Every structure is written in C-alpha cells, then in structure tokens.
Amino acid sequence: MSALAGWLSLGLAALPAVMAAGNLRGLPRARGTPPPGTLVSILIPARDEAPRIARCVTAALASTGTAIEVVVLDDGSRDGTAAIVRGMLAGEPRLRLLAAPPLPAGWTGKVHACARLAEAARGTHLLFIDADVRLGPTAAAALASRAEERDLALVSGVPRQEMGSLGEGLTVPAINLLMLGYLPGGGRAFTASPALAAACGQLVLVEARAYRAAGGHAAAPGILHDALALARRLRTAGLRTEVVDGSRLARCRMYHGLRDAWGGFAKNAREGMATPMGLPVWTLVLGGAHLLPWALLPDPRALLAVLLSLGLRAAITWRMREPWWTVPLHPATVATALAIQWYALSAPLLGRAPTWKGRRYGASPGGTSGDPPGGAPAGMA
C-alpha cells in the first residue's frame, strides 16, 4: 500500500511540474508601444482605499509610450478615498473622479463599478486595475501593443505579488501555482477554448469595441470572479484572450495579513474550486502532489515527489518574482488554500455568506464551475 501511495504522490507531483515547465517557457512578455491613435483608459474601482489610492493613481499617471486617461470611481467609500483623489485633480486633465450610483439588486460591487467605469471611458482600450496595483511606466503601452500586434481582445497578467506577513505568504502564492501548474496553456492564446481561458482581475486590458460587443461586465452582473468570466465570454464570442507575464508590468500587495487574505480568497471560491463536485477532486490532486509525499518520507518515490513539488514552487517564484522566503512554506500554502476552499464550500450550510468591504453576497448564480485539471482553477485568482 505504501509503495502504491508513493507512486501516486510522484505521479501527482510530476503533473504540475511538467505543465509548469511548458507554461513558464511559453509565458509571453508584453513589450513595445501601440500605434498612433491609441488611448488607454486606466480604470480604477475604489472602495475604502484611502491608504493606497494616491500611490495607485500617481503610478498610473506616470505611464509612458501611449496616451492615457485615468478614471477613478469612488464606490461608496466610508473613508477619505474620494477626498484624496479630488485633491489630485488640480492641473491634471487626464484624471477624472466619478461617484458610483447605488448598487442595484443582483449586482456585485466590483462588477458594477467596472461597468460604470467602462461607460465613462473614452479610450480605445480599457485597462482595469485594482486600487492596490502600481503600474510600471510602460505597462499600459505594452499591454495595448500586445493586444494590437496579436489581435487580442483581452490581455491580462498577474502583477508581481508583494507580501509582508506570514499570512500573505501562506495564501497569495497559490495564485500563480494554480494558473501555471494546473491550467493547460496557462491562459495563452494558442487555444480558443473558453474552459482554458484565464485572467487576473488586478490587471486586465480589453479592447473597447470587443468589450462592448460581448456585453462587458453587465453581461454577468452577479458574479465575483469578474475577470475570468470576461475572458471566457470573449472566447465564447470567438475572440482571442491571453495571459502574459505581469510581474514586470505592475506590482501589488493585495492583502495585509492572514485574516484579510482568507476573506478575500474565500469570497469568490465558490465560483472556482469550492463546489461539491470539484473540490474533492482538487483536494486529491493538490494534497496528493504537495502534502502526501511529506507523510510518506523517507520512501524514495515520495522524496522525489517532494523535490518536484519544491522545485516547481521555486521555479514559479523565480519567474514571477515572488519573495523567496515563501518557498519553504509551500506545503503549508497548499494546505491553507484547501482549507479556504472547504471553508467557502461549507459556509452556506453554516449560514455564512461571503462579505467584502461591508457588503454581503449570497451564492452567485453566474459563477463558474470548479473544474478539475483541464479547466481553469479559478478559485484563487
């Protein structure tokens, strides 16, 4: 029995190692400048973002290589977010501040904010970023250039993830692990399959005409995992989408501590892995590859599985420029990711609904399914 378990763990560890090797090698980098006449609308939904909104807007306004506008939508903030942006408007015609109307029934907050931002945008390309993202100077131009050169309706990337606490190190690295280790193709445009689409909501550029033709965010108002749904919808419409290396385009500290990260990942987990059919399979696949081998040591097959698991994590960490101190935490990171998914799956049974920034959401009817390998592992992105 132990020999069988050893071979199982080795096979499950080899699967993401092989897939990540191909995904990391093929992950494209966005470069260059778009053609004349391009205007990138940098769109920032902001709710209670006073500690970080000034840095986000300042970085966006520093964009070079293409014409830009920056539009911030204050989504009912209960802090000084709007006042901070208002203080930056003087002498900066490229910056606008909007106030979100009341959240309609059936909409989630970020989706509604993004839809309103898109309505106000004037650009040929819409670049949606979160308020905790700091764009590099060439990011807007490089993403628009990639879209134009490759005839892409959507280009997305995972920014360089900054982590300042143990809780972040135990949670945030799961994003790139799942996208690069368990999604065939890693979201690249060589396949048109909607099931293999991917996108990171922190950094999403979409061609304006394609966005509107596909219905934009308004086509699925009640979801939480908006970027992935948009990528899948565009592919369903016959358009091309792609994930590029975002670690050289932007940086982001998305959470501050374990409690913050747990709540953030749990809120959209049921649109990803946390489904009754999908999560048991994901538990077997992830636990068998990254947790079981440690329990089977010193079995030589388990030792090789451990080395493959840690090597996979180290390769992703190096390429995506994540903090090296998180690599030894890898088994605990996988265990924490699974714990969050099981927590999210059990929450409705215990009367707990997802909450985020003072809003409470029920189970989303427009969510995506939690597919086993072969479909996008959406729950952690």
FIGUKOL-338485 format. One record per residue (C-alpha): residue in one letter; x, y, z. Coordinates in nm, 4 decimals, decimal comma. Example, Ala and Ser with C-alpha at 12.3 -4.5 7.8 and 13.67 -1.06 7.14 Angstrom:
2
{rest->A x->1,2300 y->-0,4500 z->0,7800}
{rest->S x->1,3670 y->-0,1060 z->0,7140}
//
This chain:
381
{rest->M x->0,0000 y->0,0000 z->0,0000}
{rest->S x->0,2816 y->0,2427 z->0,0869}
{rest->A x->0,4510 y->0,1705 z->-0,2462}
{rest->L x->0,1258 y->0,2487 z->-0,4286}
{rest->A x->0,0870 y->0,5717 z->-0,2326}
{rest->G x->0,4448 y->0,6639 z->-0,3196}
{rest->W x->0,3867 y->0,6136 z->-0,6900}
{rest->L x->0,0594 y->0,8077 z->-0,6668}
{rest->S x->0,2263 y->1,1022 z->-0,4978}
{rest->L x->0,5066 y->1,1004 z->-0,7528}
{rest->G x->0,2642 y->1,0983 z->-1,0447}
{rest->L x->0,0555 y->1,3774 z->-0,8982}
{rest->A x->0,3688 y->1,5850 z->-0,8317}
{rest->A x->0,5009 y->1,5272 z->-1,1832}
{rest->L x->0,1793 y->1,6526 z->-1,3449}
{rest->P x->0,2099 y->2,0209 z->-1,2396}
{rest->A x->0,5880 y->2,0151 z->-1,2742}
{rest->V x->0,5630 y->1,9168 z->-1,6410}
{rest->M x->0,2754 y->2,1555 z->-1,7073}
{rest->A x->0,4506 y->2,4481 z->-1,5372}
{rest->A x->0,7697 y->2,3813 z->-1,7330}
{rest->G x->0,5793 y->2,4375 z->-2,0551}
{rest->N x->0,3752 y->2,7278 z->-1,9227}
{rest->L x->0,6750 y->2,9113 z->-1,7813}
{rest->R x->0,8725 y->2,8623 z->-2,1017}
{rest->G x->0,5845 y->2,9863 z->-2,3157}
{rest->L x->0,4605 y->3,2687 z->-2,0928}
{rest->P x->0,4827 y->3,5770 z->-2,3172}
{rest->R x->0,6114 y->3,9180 z->-2,2140}
{rest->A x->0,4302 y->4,2298 z->-2,3291}
{rest->R x->0,6593 y->4,4950 z->-2,4795}
{rest->G x->0,6505 y->4,7838 z->-2,7226}
{rest->T x->0,4238 y->5,0753 z->-2,7940}
{rest->P x->0,0843 y->5,0694 z->-2,9645}
{rest->P x->0,0045 y->5,2506 z->-3,2914}
{rest->P x->-0,0809 y->5,6213 z->-3,3020}
{rest->G x->-0,4378 y->5,6966 z->-3,2065}
{rest->T x->-0,4385 y->5,4504 z->-2,9175}
{rest->L x->-0,5871 y->5,5824 z->-2,5941}
{rest->V x->-0,5716 y->5,3571 z->-2,2889}
{rest->S x->-0,8342 y->5,4310 z->-2,0255}
{rest->I x->-0,6911 y->5,3195 z->-1,6906}
{rest->L x->-0,9987 y->5,2374 z->-1,4840}
{rest->I x->-0,9780 y->5,2065 z->-1,1050}
{rest->P x->-1,2746 y->5,0940 z->-0,8932}
{rest->A x->-1,2101 y->5,2155 z->-0,5384}
{rest->R x->-1,3962 y->5,1400 z->-0,2170}
{rest->D x->-1,2279 y->5,2293 z->0,1136}
{rest->E x->-0,8836 y->5,2595 z->-0,0468}
{rest->A x->-0,7505 y->5,5685 z->0,1324}
{rest->P x->-0,4168 y->5,4099 z->0,2360}
{rest->R x->-0,3207 y->5,3192 z->-0,1201}
{rest->I x->-0,5215 y->5,5153 z->-0,3768}
{rest->A x->-0,2715 y->5,8016 z->-0,4125}
{rest->R x->0,0142 y->5,5630 z->-0,4985}
{rest->C x->-0,2059 y->5,3801 z->-0,7481}
{rest->V x->-0,3176 y->5,6976 z->-0,9266}
{rest->T x->0,0300 y->5,8518 z->-0,9243}
{rest->A x->0,1791 y->5,5416 z->-1,0853}
{rest->A x->-0,0966 y->5,5290 z->-1,3472}
{rest->L x->-0,0444 y->5,8949 z->-1,4395}
{rest->A x->0,3282 y->5,8243 z->-1,4856}
{rest->S x->0,2526 y->5,5902 z->-1,7776}
{rest->T x->0,4595 y->5,6452 z->-2,0912}
{rest->G x->0,4516 y->5,5230 z->-2,4514}
{rest->T x->0,0836 y->5,5855 z->-2,5202}
{rest->A x->-0,1882 y->5,8382 z->-2,4490}
{rest->I x->-0,3818 y->5,7617 z->-2,1324}
{rest->E x->-0,6665 y->5,8790 z->-1,9170}
{rest->V x->-0,7173 y->5,7704 z->-1,5564}
{rest->V x->-1,0706 y->5,7330 z->-1,4238}
{rest->V x->-1,1361 y->5,6534 z->-1,0582}
{rest->L x->-1,4818 y->5,5513 z->-0,9438}
{rest->D x->-1,5457 y->5,6014 z->-0,5738}
{rest->D x->-1,7730 y->5,3123 z->-0,4850}
{rest->G x->-1,9390 y->5,4423 z->-0,1707}
{rest->S x->-1,6177 y->5,4685 z->0,0302}
{rest->R x->-1,6524 y->5,5247 z->0,4026}
{rest->D x->-1,3035 y->5,6742 z->0,4352}
{rest->G x->-1,1163 y->5,9539 z->0,2613}
{rest->T x->-1,0704 y->5,7836 z->-0,0760}
{rest->A x->-1,2701 y->6,0384 z->-0,2747}
{rest->A x->-1,1131 y->6,3366 z->-0,0995}
{rest->I x->-0,7630 y->6,2107 z->-0,1749}
{rest->V x->-0,8373 y->6,1711 z->-0,5467}
{rest->R x->-1,0180 y->6,5047 z->-0,5546}
{rest->G x->-0,7028 y->6,6665 z->-0,4227}
{rest->M x->-0,5077 y->6,5245 z->-0,7176}
{rest->L x->-0,7370 y->6,6648 z->-0,9866}
{rest->A x->-0,5933 y->7,0177 z->-0,9985}
{rest->G x->-0,3826 y->7,0686 z->-1,3084}
{rest->E x->-0,4248 y->6,7081 z->-1,4246}
{rest->P x->-0,6735 y->6,6928 z->-1,7139}
{rest->R x->-0,6078 y->6,3219 z->-1,7675}
{rest->L x->-0,7611 y->6,2338 z->-1,4298}
{rest->R x->-1,1327 y->6,2072 z->-1,3540}
{rest->L x->-1,3215 y->6,1114 z->-1,0383}
{rest->L x->-1,6682 y->5,9576 z->-1,0567}
{rest->A x->-1,9130 y->5,8589 z->-0,7859}
{rest->A x->-2,0865 y->5,5225 z->-0,8154}
{rest->P x->-2,4667 y->5,5202 z->-0,8105}
{rest->P x->-2,6324 y->5,2930 z->-0,5522}
{rest->L x->-2,5589 y->4,9255 z->-0,6056}
{rest->P x->-2,8534 y->4,7724 z->-0,7946}
{rest->A x->-3,0085 y->4,4463 z->-0,6809}
{rest->G x->-2,8397 y->4,1452 z->-0,8363}
{rest->W x->-2,5030 y->4,3153 z->-0,8879}
{rest->T x->-2,1774 y->4,2647 z->-0,7022}
{rest->G x->-1,9836 y->4,5752 z->-0,6113}
{rest->K x->-1,6712 y->4,5477 z->-0,8260}
{rest->V x->-1,8644 y->4,4305 z->-1,1335}
{rest->H x->-2,0992 y->4,7261 z->-1,1034}
{rest->A x->-1,8081 y->4,9679 z->-1,0572}
{rest->C x->-1,6244 y->4,8286 z->-1,3600}
{rest->A x->-1,9377 y->4,8542 z->-1,5749}
{rest->R x->-1,9868 y->5,2187 z->-1,4797}
{rest->L x->-1,6196 y->5,2944 z->-1,5436}
{rest->A x->-1,6381 y->5,1369 z->-1,8884}
{rest->E x->-1,9416 y->5,3524 z->-1,9726}
{rest->A x->-1,7431 y->5,6662 z->-1,8862}
{rest->A x->-1,4204 y->5,5620 z->-2,0586}
{rest->R x->-1,3128 y->5,7319 z->-2,3816}
{rest->G x->-1,0265 y->5,5008 z->-2,4733}
{rest->T x->-0,9676 y->5,2523 z->-2,7499}
{rest->H x->-0,8523 y->5,0112 z->-2,4776}
{rest->L x->-0,9810 y->4,9698 z->-2,1230}
{rest->L x->-0,7236 y->4,8803 z->-1,8576}
{rest->F x->-0,8940 y->4,7691 z->-1,5367}
{rest->I x->-0,6686 y->4,7671 z->-1,2314}
{rest->D x->-0,7304 y->4,7305 z->-0,8602}
{rest->A x->-0,6538 y->5,0204 z->-0,6295}
{rest->D x->-0,3679 y->4,8275 z->-0,4685}
{rest->V x->-0,1857 y->4,7911 z->-0,8023}
{rest->R x->0,1025 y->5,0149 z->-0,9012}
{rest->L x->0,1593 y->5,0131 z->-1,2749}
{rest->G x->0,5075 y->5,0292 z->-1,4194}
{rest->P x->0,5650 y->5,3233 z->-1,6552}
{rest->T x->0,5444 y->5,1113 z->-1,9711}
{rest->A x->0,2659 y->4,8742 z->-1,8623}
{rest->A x->-0,0297 y->5,0416 z->-2,0346}
{rest->A x->0,1609 y->5,0840 z->-2,3614}
{rest->A x->0,2990 y->4,7282 z->-2,3531}
{rest->L x->-0,0391 y->4,5665 z->-2,2907}
{rest->A x->-0,2077 y->4,7709 z->-2,5653}
{rest->S x->0,0797 y->4,6931 z->-2,8014}
{rest->R x->0,0455 y->4,3209 z->-2,7331}
{rest->A x->-0,3279 y->4,3390 z->-2,7961}
{rest->E x->-0,2815 y->4,5186 z->-3,1280}
{rest->E x->0,0087 y->4,3078 z->-3,2552}
{rest->R x->-0,1558 y->3,9744 z->-3,1733}
{rest->D x->-0,5183 y->4,0682 z->-3,2426}
{rest->L x->-0,6182 y->4,0020 z->-2,8829}
{rest->A x->-0,9440 y->4,1206 z->-2,7337}
{rest->L x->-0,8096 y->4,0819 z->-2,3798}
{rest->V x->-0,4623 y->4,0747 z->-2,2273}
{rest->S x->-0,4129 y->4,0065 z->-1,8580}
{rest->G x->-0,1309 y->3,9258 z->-1,6204}
{rest->V x->-0,0610 y->3,8607 z->-1,2543}
{rest->P x->0,1368 y->4,1562 z->-1,1162}
{rest->R x->0,4420 y->4,0976 z->-0,9016}
{rest->Q x->0,2911 y->3,9967 z->-0,5695}
{rest->E x->0,4307 y->4,1762 z->-0,2660}
{rest->M x->0,3866 y->4,0033 z->0,0694}
{rest->G x->0,4665 y->4,1493 z->0,4056}
{rest->S x->0,3376 y->3,8917 z->0,6523}
{rest->L x->0,3292 y->3,5186 z->0,7161}
{rest->G x->-0,0437 y->3,5116 z->0,6395}
{rest->E x->0,0154 y->3,6536 z->0,2929}
{rest->G x->0,2988 y->3,4079 z->0,2302}
{rest->L x->0,0621 y->3,1227 z->0,3163}
{rest->T x->-0,2075 y->3,2313 z->0,0704}
{rest->V x->-0,1067 y->3,4629 z->-0,2155}
{rest->P x->0,1448 y->3,2292 z->-0,3901}
{rest->A x->-0,1396 y->2,9871 z->-0,4655}
{rest->I x->-0,2496 y->3,2201 z->-0,7487}
{rest->N x->0,0492 y->3,1542 z->-0,9723}
{rest->L x->0,0807 y->2,7914 z->-0,8576}
{rest->L x->-0,2689 y->2,7124 z->-0,9837}
{rest->M x->-0,2517 y->2,9161 z->-1,3026}
{rest->L x->0,0889 y->2,7911 z->-1,4134}
{rest->G x->0,0904 y->2,4429 z->-1,2632}
{rest->Y x->-0,2662 y->2,3314 z->-1,3273}
{rest->L x->-0,4076 y->2,5229 z->-1,6238}
{rest->P x->-0,3082 y->2,3735 z->-1,9605}
{rest->G x->-0,1543 y->2,6520 z->-2,1659}
{rest->G x->-0,1517 y->2,8945 z->-1,8733}
{rest->G x->-0,4146 y->3,1113 z->-2,0417}
{rest->R x->-0,2142 y->3,1668 z->-2,3599}
{rest->A x->-0,3910 y->3,2439 z->-2,6855}
{rest->F x->-0,2875 y->2,9307 z->-2,8783}
{rest->T x->-0,6164 y->2,7716 z->-2,7711}
{rest->A x->-0,9577 y->2,9284 z->-2,8198}
{rest->S x->-1,1296 y->2,7127 z->-2,5582}
{rest->P x->-1,3333 y->2,9180 z->-2,3080}
{rest->A x->-1,2656 y->2,6496 z->-2,0462}
{rest->L x->-0,8911 y->2,7219 z->-2,0751}
{rest->A x->-0,9251 y->3,0993 z->-2,0544}
{rest->A x->-0,7663 y->3,2823 z->-1,7623}
{rest->A x->-0,7354 y->3,6374 z->-1,6359}
{rest->C x->-0,6300 y->3,8168 z->-1,3190}
{rest->G x->-0,8652 y->4,0937 z->-1,2100}
{rest->Q x->-0,5756 y->4,3020 z->-1,0786}
{rest->L x->-0,4543 y->4,3758 z->-1,4323}
{rest->V x->-0,6882 y->4,3343 z->-1,7313}
{rest->L x->-0,6713 y->4,5221 z->-2,0603}
{rest->V x->-0,9579 y->4,4735 z->-2,3052}
{rest->E x->-1,0175 y->4,6278 z->-2,6455}
{rest->A x->-1,3128 y->4,8643 z->-2,6050}
{rest->R x->-1,5135 y->4,7519 z->-2,9074}
{rest->A x->-1,4736 y->4,3857 z->-2,8179}
{rest->Y x->-1,5715 y->4,4591 z->-2,4589}
{rest->R x->-1,8937 y->4,6278 z->-2,5631}
{rest->A x->-1,9763 y->4,3699 z->-2,8293}
{rest->A x->-1,9508 y->4,0925 z->-2,5699}
{rest->G x->-2,1733 y->4,2776 z->-2,3250}
{rest->G x->-1,8985 y->4,3878 z->-2,0885}
{rest->H x->-1,9379 y->4,3373 z->-1,7161}
{rest->A x->-2,3129 y->4,3911 z->-1,7434}
{rest->A x->-2,3491 y->4,0515 z->-1,9111}
{rest->A x->-2,2862 y->3,8798 z->-1,5752}
{rest->P x->-2,3707 y->4,1312 z->-1,3021}
{rest->G x->-2,3943 y->3,8922 z->-1,0082}
{rest->I x->-2,0549 y->3,7240 z->-1,0172}
{rest->L x->-1,7497 y->3,7839 z->-0,8014}
{rest->H x->-1,4796 y->3,6393 z->-1,0288}
{rest->D x->-1,5251 y->3,9087 z->-1,2932}
{rest->A x->-1,2004 y->3,8881 z->-1,4899}
{rest->L x->-1,2193 y->3,5164 z->-1,5609}
{rest->A x->-1,5842 y->3,5437 z->-1,6632}
{rest->L x->-1,4991 y->3,8258 z->-1,9031}
{rest->A x->-1,2175 y->3,6249 z->-2,0628}
{rest->R x->-1,4419 y->3,3225 z->-2,1070}
{rest->R x->-1,7219 y->3,5352 z->-2,2510}
{rest->L x->-1,4882 y->3,6911 z->-2,5072}
{rest->R x->-1,3598 y->3,3495 z->-2,6132}
{rest->T x->-1,7143 y->3,2220 z->-2,6438}
{rest->A x->-1,7757 y->3,5123 z->-2,8821}
{rest->G x->-1,4862 y->3,3907 z->-3,0982}
{rest->L x->-1,2306 y->3,6450 z->-2,9745}
{rest->R x->-0,8767 y->3,5832 z->-2,8532}
{rest->T x->-0,7520 y->3,6353 z->-2,4981}
{rest->E x->-0,4106 y->3,5860 z->-2,3446}
{rest->V x->-0,2250 y->3,5897 z->-2,0128}
{rest->V x->0,1218 y->3,7473 z->-2,0206}
{rest->D x->0,3957 y->3,7850 z->-1,7618}
{rest->G x->0,2590 y->4,0628 z->-1,5429}
{rest->S x->0,5420 y->4,0573 z->-1,2905}
{rest->R x->0,7406 y->4,3103 z->-1,4942}
{rest->L x->0,4432 y->4,5340 z->-1,5665}
{rest->A x->0,2987 y->4,6053 z->-1,2233}
{rest->R x->0,3202 y->4,5199 z->-0,8574}
{rest->C x->0,0520 y->4,4620 z->-0,5991}
{rest->R x->0,0155 y->4,3939 z->-0,2303}
{rest->M x->-0,3351 y->4,2603 z->-0,2395}
{rest->Y x->-0,3826 y->4,1707 z->0,1271}
{rest->H x->-0,2410 y->4,2558 z->0,4686}
{rest->G x->-0,2295 y->3,9516 z->0,6927}
{rest->L x->-0,3995 y->3,6125 z->0,7061}
{rest->R x->-0,7453 y->3,7327 z->0,8058}
{rest->D x->-0,7584 y->3,9771 z->0,5160}
{rest->A x->-0,6292 y->3,7171 z->0,2694}
{rest->W x->-0,8631 y->3,4449 z->0,3956}
{rest->G x->-1,1679 y->3,6667 z->0,3495}
{rest->G x->-1,0526 y->3,7845 z->0,0077}
{rest->F x->-0,9924 y->3,4381 z->-0,1337}
{rest->A x->-1,2986 y->3,2845 z->0,0312}
{rest->K x->-1,5394 y->3,5385 z->-0,1156}
{rest->N x->-1,5054 y->3,4073 z->-0,4715}
{rest->A x->-1,4040 y->3,0479 z->-0,4001}
{rest->R x->-1,7466 y->2,9063 z->-0,4859}
{rest->E x->-1,7029 y->3,0360 z->-0,8407}
{rest->G x->-1,3808 y->2,8340 z->-0,8619}
{rest->M x->-1,2736 y->2,5165 z->-0,6872}
{rest->A x->-1,5194 y->2,5188 z->-0,3963}
{rest->T x->-1,8022 y->2,3162 z->-0,5477}
{rest->P x->-1,9348 y->1,9803 z->-0,4229}
{rest->M x->-1,8141 y->1,8026 z->-0,7372}
{rest->G x->-1,4890 y->1,9878 z->-0,7939}
{rest->L x->-1,3350 y->2,0335 z->-0,4513}
{rest->P x->-1,2915 y->1,6630 z->-0,3599}
{rest->V x->-1,1017 y->1,6166 z->-0,6860}
{rest->W x->-0,8877 y->1,9249 z->-0,6227}
{rest->T x->-0,8165 y->1,8024 z->-0,2702}
{rest->L x->-0,6887 y->1,4722 z->-0,4084}
{rest->V x->-0,4865 y->1,6404 z->-0,6835}
{rest->L x->-0,3274 y->1,9124 z->-0,4708}
{rest->G x->-0,2978 y->1,7170 z->-0,1484}
{rest->G x->-0,1583 y->1,4124 z->-0,3243}
{rest->A x->0,1089 y->1,6166 z->-0,5013}
{rest->H x->0,2177 y->1,8584 z->-0,2317}
{rest->L x->0,1141 y->1,7169 z->0,1091}
{rest->L x->0,1040 y->1,3371 z->0,0870}
{rest->P x->0,4731 y->1,2991 z->-0,0117}
{rest->W x->0,5837 y->1,4538 z->0,3180}
{rest->A x->0,3839 y->1,1938 z->0,5111}
{rest->L x->0,5437 y->0,9113 z->0,3111}
{rest->L x->0,9094 y->1,0057 z->0,3661}
{rest->P x->1,1657 y->0,8501 z->0,3517}
{rest->D x->1,0109 y->0,6492 z->0,0665}
{rest->P x->1,2339 y->0,7306 z->-0,2366}
{rest->R x->0,9336 y->0,7960 z->-0,4590}
{rest->A x->0,7944 y->1,0364 z->-0,2015}
{rest->L x->1,1328 y->1,2073 z->-0,1740}
{rest->L x->1,1371 y->1,2637 z->-0,5498}
{rest->A x->0,7796 y->1,3972 z->-0,5295}
{rest->V x->0,8862 y->1,6428 z->-0,2566}
{rest->L x->1,1762 y->1,7612 z->-0,4702}
{rest->L x->0,9487 y->1,8051 z->-0,7724}
{rest->S x->0,6943 y->1,9966 z->-0,5634}
{rest->L x->0,9502 y->2,2332 z->-0,4130}
{rest->G x->1,1296 y->2,2688 z->-0,7471}
{rest->L x->0,8016 y->2,3652 z->-0,9141}
{rest->R x->0,7368 y->2,6250 z->-0,6480}
{rest->A x->1,0911 y->2,7620 z->-0,6706}
{rest->A x->1,0684 y->2,7947 z->-1,0500}
{rest->I x->0,7381 y->2,9823 z->-1,0289}
{rest->T x->0,8730 y->3,2033 z->-0,7503}
{rest->W x->1,1804 y->3,2934 z->-0,9573}
{rest->R x->0,9924 y->3,3667 z->-1,2792}
{rest->M x->0,7087 y->3,5601 z->-1,1160}
{rest->R x->0,9464 y->3,7472 z->-0,8835}
{rest->E x->0,7733 y->3,6458 z->-0,5635}
{rest->P x->0,9543 y->3,6568 z->-0,2256}
{rest->W x->1,1948 y->3,3654 z->-0,1785}
{rest->W x->1,1096 y->3,3284 z->0,1895}
{rest->T x->0,7716 y->3,1880 z->0,0877}
{rest->V x->0,9164 y->2,8781 z->-0,0853}
{rest->P x->0,9761 y->2,6732 z->0,2347}
{rest->L x->0,6143 y->2,7448 z->0,3282}
{rest->H x->0,4905 y->2,5655 z->0,0182}
{rest->P x->0,3219 y->2,2628 z->0,1836}
{rest->A x->0,1504 y->2,4934 z->0,4326}
{rest->T x->0,0433 y->2,7195 z->0,1440}
{rest->V x->-0,1306 y->2,4297 z->-0,0308}
{rest->A x->-0,2923 y->2,3182 z->0,2954}
{rest->T x->-0,4153 y->2,6732 z->0,3588}
{rest->A x->-0,5535 y->2,7044 z->0,0062}
{rest->L x->-0,7528 y->2,3840 z->0,0505}
{rest->A x->-0,8726 y->2,4952 z->0,3938}
{rest->I x->-1,0057 y->2,8196 z->0,2450}
{rest->Q x->-1,1894 y->2,6283 z->-0,0269}
{rest->W x->-1,3511 y->2,3870 z->0,2191}
{rest->Y x->-1,4445 y->2,6789 z->0,4432}
{rest->A x->-1,6109 y->2,8535 z->0,1488}
{rest->L x->-1,7951 y->2,5375 z->0,0435}
{rest->S x->-1,9302 y->2,4788 z->0,3947}
{rest->A x->-2,0189 y->2,8440 z->0,4599}
{rest->P x->-2,3761 y->2,8326 z->0,3205}
{rest->L x->-2,4529 y->2,5270 z->0,5339}
{rest->L x->-2,3443 y->2,7233 z->0,8398}
{rest->G x->-2,5365 y->3,0358 z->0,7406}
{rest->R x->-2,2289 y->3,2349 z->0,6415}
{rest->A x->-2,2404 y->3,4461 z->0,3256}
{rest->P x->-1,9338 y->3,5994 z->0,1562}
{rest->T x->-1,8659 y->3,9522 z->0,2745}
{rest->W x->-1,6207 y->4,2098 z->0,1425}
{rest->K x->-1,5725 y->4,5725 z->0,2398}
{rest->G x->-1,9019 y->4,5942 z->0,4206}
{rest->R x->-2,1090 y->4,4158 z->0,1559}
{rest->R x->-2,2663 y->4,0755 z->0,1964}
{rest->Y x->-2,3151 y->3,8479 z->-0,1022}
{rest->G x->-2,5116 y->3,5292 z->-0,1475}
{rest->A x->-2,4084 y->3,2381 z->-0,3657}
{rest->S x->-2,3622 y->3,3705 z->-0,7157}
{rest->P x->-2,5855 y->3,2274 z->-0,9863}
{rest->G x->-2,3445 y->3,3490 z->-1,2510}
{rest->G x->-2,0365 y->3,1858 z->-1,1081}
{rest->T x->-1,8055 y->2,9494 z->-1,2858}
{rest->S x->-1,7717 y->2,5844 z->-1,2012}
{rest->G x->-1,4876 y->2,4264 z->-1,0093}
{rest->D x->-1,3419 y->2,2050 z->-1,2795}
{rest->P x->-1,0668 y->1,9546 z->-1,2081}
{rest->P x->-0,7453 y->1,9816 z->-1,4144}
{rest->G x->-0,8419 y->2,0629 z->-1,7709}
{rest->G x->-1,0477 y->2,3629 z->-1,6635}
{rest->A x->-0,9330 y->2,6887 z->-1,5071}
{rest->P x->-0,8622 y->2,6664 z->-1,1324}
{rest->A x->-1,0371 y->2,9937 z->-1,0776}
{rest->G x->-1,0924 y->2,9985 z->-0,7074}
{rest->M x->-0,7600 y->3,1515 z->-0,6037}
{rest->A x->-0,7118 y->3,4046 z->-0,8811}
//
